[in-house]
Amino acid sequence: MRTKDIINPKKLLILALVFAVGFSSCKKFLDINQNPNNPESTTPDLLLPTVELAVGQIVGNSFQINGNFYAQYWTQNPNAPQYKIIDQYGQKGTNFDVSWRGIYRSILGNAQLIINNKTPNTEQTKGMAYILKAYGFQLATDGFGDVPLSQALQGVEFRSPKYEAQSLVYDSIFNYIDKGLALLKTTTSNNPGNQDVIFQGDLDKWAAFGNTLKLRAYLRISYKDQARAKAGIMAIYAGNPTFLNQDASIQYSSVGGNENPLYNEMVALNKTPNLVASSSAVDAFKASNDQRQFKYYDSLKNNSHIITSIPQGSYLANLNKTVSQPSVTVGANPNNPASAVVPVKLMSLSESKFLQAEAAARSLGGTGDVTTLFKAGIEASFVAVGLQVSDAVSYYNQATIPYGLTALTAAATPEAKTQIIITQKYFAMCGFQGFEAWTEYRRTGYPNFLVPSKASLLGGTLMPQRFVYADSEATTNQNYPGTVAVTVPVWWQTTK
């Protein structure tokens, strides 16, 4: 939330409600079984920020923490206990009750309220709601696999909504984005303006967001159904699209209750530093002389050029060791109040460039120049953490690094180029987009240097491939499909 909006009492109430998703049962939010066909007496422009901020709460807190652990940017501090269960791959359904409620009640439920609202001249706001609905369903299905879809938002008619195949969820995601993009073009509609906390009502930016989200979704299924993905991507490019040329993000402030969700989580834990650097990521940064490591992590005191890390999940073997923590740059330093105002990135500029680069490298319909897009993705990542474009150029021009420009040029196959592109995307997402980085690892197998956690309860080389369903579903939904092990791949995962 932008500072200029803090004085608005309505928005203070919205923030108080949205952030309650992370810390309470949030009974006032739309229940999965409440009726969105009978919306409350409010207008779509006032509901819009509740959806957006709920997305920020999920992406910036629970999915952020789990994703950064599973992507092996972060691991548990040996001198604190909070997230050991994540490093152990031992989470249970109760660990995801809050996230499930946040997605289905606060994101999808309120988005549906906007869509069903009868207030005239609100088509543009409804277009935004459709795109956010697509985003919310992608979060749900990429995290959990098969999820409630067609019956989930239909109110009391379906008290136990059925679970539907992930392939059908993706069908709906594409459909929602198309509906959203079409509604954004309505010229007679009122614009939500600053009630939109992502783009402040800028329709061109929303269209670029929708196009980029659609490209992400088609690439997600591209190893499972390449023909469909290629046809979809070709259709995107045939429309002469714009893609994100800036982050799609939510801004926060230092005013109580309006802070970055991860920072709020850390404050609730008495500012105990639970997160430290994982050697999986840090060793890769060091091997390439990557200056971003000093932005993503805090150097040891009195030495600005040393980042220390421990192997993933090795907290028992490193008791009392001093380990670098994630930095204020990514909003993960609990003792630096500047973490409070760090944005949550729903999609980043660097991700946009890397998505376009992959679509071109694999000949899936992307028409851009692979090398140009690859360099632009790295440059955007460097600039995002306060470095210069010249720093990025010096970095990717190193002839000996495994994922630089020389390696990309020498890559003999589309898949070899893709490995380099995705690995650079991984470096760019460190600390900011943990869930997306883990999801891309599951999709592609890149980067290829991740290893099972030392604390794993799974045994062997097994690693998490999904989240477990919320316990609340097991106890309240008669169509609950039963426990699915975290080691079971989701539908779009393949063994290449």
ZIJOUR-V364821 format. One line per field, one symbol per residue. phi: phi as a letter, one per 40 degrees, with the letter a starting at -180 (. if undefined). psi: psi as a letter, one per 40 degrees, with the letter a starting at -180 (. if undefined). A space follows every 50 residues. Layout:
phi: ???
psi: ???
This chain:
phi: .cdcccccdccccdccccccdcbacfcccdccbcbccbcccacdcccdcc ccccddccccbccccdcccccgcbaccdbabdbdccccfbcbdccbdccc ccccccccccccdcccccdcgbccccccccccccccccdccccbgcadbc ccbbgccbcbcccbddccccdcdcccccccccccccccccccfcccccbf gccccccccccccccdccccccccaccccccccccdcccfcbbdbaccab cbbccdgbcdcccccccccggcccbbcccdcccccccbfcccdcccbccc dgacbbbbabddgccccbdgccbcbdccdcgbccbbccccbcccccabdc cdccccccdcccfchcbccdcccdccccccccccbgcbdccccccccccc ccbbccccccdcbdccccdccccccdcccdgcbccccccccccbgbccbc bccccdccgfbcbcbacccccccccbbccdcgcbccccccdccbcc
psi: hideedehddddddddddeddeeaefeeihideiheegiigiiddddddd dddddddddecdddddddddefdiihhdfiedfddddeffiiddeedddd ddddddcddddddddeiehiffdddddddddddddddddddddebhihcd edfeaedgdghiiiidddddddddddddddddddeheeiihebedhedef ehddddddddddddddddddededgdddddddddddddefiiiheiihih iiiehheeihddddddddfffhgehihhdddddddddefheddeddihii iehefhhiiiihefddefheihiiiiiddefeheehedddehihhdiidd dddddddddddefeeheihdddddddddddddddeeiidddddddeehde iefadddddeheidddddddddddddddehddfdddddddddddeiieei iiidehedibeiiheiiiiiddddedheeheihhieehiidehih.
